[in-house]
Amino acid sequence: MKRCIITGGAGYIGSHLVRYLNKQGYAAKGLSRPEDNDELSVNFNDIDALKNVLAKEDPEIIVHTVAISSIAKCEKDPESARRVNVEWVKNLVDAAEVVSPETLIVLLSSDYVFEGTEGWYKETSPRKPQTVYGKTKAEAEDLVANSTNPFLIVRTSNVFGMGGNFFKFITESLKNGNYVDVYFNTRFTPTYIEYFLDSLERLLRRRETGTIHVAGPDRVSRFEYALIMARAMGADETKIIPTEAGKDLGLSPDSSLDSSLVRSILNNYCPGFSKALQYALGRFVYPYFSFMDQRGGIYGVIQGDAWKEINYIESRRGEKRGNHYHEKIREGFYIVDGRVEITLRAMDGSSHIVFIAERGDAFIVEPMTIHTFKVLEDSCWINFLSEQINREVPDIRYP
């Protein structure tokens, strides 16, 4: 069981990483400032306090996620940006070199260490940060790379799921029916958090060192991001207003990352942005395991559920199935082939969603949810039931 410390364990990425690593069999603990109410706390300005924490916990891996990542905040207060993004990294590195010289130090870095004009930056592309934020992250990279400890620098971009600042802003705005001004002249590679966590854990397990990019495969503008999200949510696309970002904002015209190296090393599933949104919105179940090579791929569908009945279903194009609900039974579905429009309506009226499921997609239907399948192509799927259907008194209700 590998002992890990995740700095910023109370933050968005850090908290997800602590839970994910523990689920994978690690002994991971979050380390944050005392006011963040994490499992472990420390004053990052105090190098002796950091030494004491490392000596007590004896971590094999430290993943440093703490940073002021707001470009605007960094530009407004460069002194604070430097203190958090650089000096805290230096203190951590100095403490680890003395107390934990064999500990792998992992730094989460950013696409903003590059100039941000050409895009599709590789690990070997020259860095030329243009913002205070980018400059502090580049300096932090140098501190880690020049450490006597083994190190791994992981650059990523706009990690999102049911959280992440930009994702949350767009979803809440669309749900409330608000107009959203979104920049069309800034492009990046949004990264789904489950893919990021899976990739990072695999890198830790392999004890990879050096610098590597872990980001999504698609380059989109912020406007395209919001438009695709509106379509996925079934929201009004006319609410998305394209706006030009001025140079004074510090946003890169194109900071997209080339992550082909990590995918060639890990051979794991990396969803495109549109599919990742379906996972983030809770429509589909993300594979718990994946592996791909020249022979094909292996994908873990659902793990941890006790299914009492499994059925195989074939349906012709144009047909409809379902249009019922269960009072107690929970259902899982895996689309083997074809394309199906799924409509889910909660009996209490709290939700009504429509989405397209196709080959390889898995999703769950909770009790008291009316589910209707409209078959768009000849299709077949596997159906999992949490309880066996009683043929005499079936738990099938019609609205």
Order of alpha helices (4+ residues) and beta strands (2+ residues): beta-alpha-beta-beta-alpha-beta-alpha-alpha-alpha-beta-alpha-beta-beta-alpha-beta-beta-beta-alpha-beta-beta-alpha-beta-alpha-alpha-beta-beta-beta-beta-beta-beta-beta-beta-beta-beta
